[in-house]
């Protein structure tokens, strides 16, 4: 998807940058992702859904894979029910232009642009 530098894109970019800070400062999530992917160069939250006892996350890792997982709100619990999918497979599940823009920006950020 072609990005044009709109205000919407700037806001999404800021939100994604904030989500990366959150991932790298949350030791439970960081250790979980490092256990699966090894060293992380980037991680951006594409989706976060709070549920009753857990939060559901969708994270773009190193710009090359998307991991979906649940994280219980109880102290120091390990993420569970995780699934790793390719970026293309994730892209095929998206509905609506805003979701596609968010993914495109996250991929761009992961490449250092």
Secondary structure by P-SEA (a helix, b strand, c coil): ccccccaaaaaaaaaaaaaaaaaaacaaaaaaaaaaccccccccccbbbbcccbbbbbbbccccccccccccccccccccbbbbbcaaaaaaacccaaaaaaaaaaaaaaacc
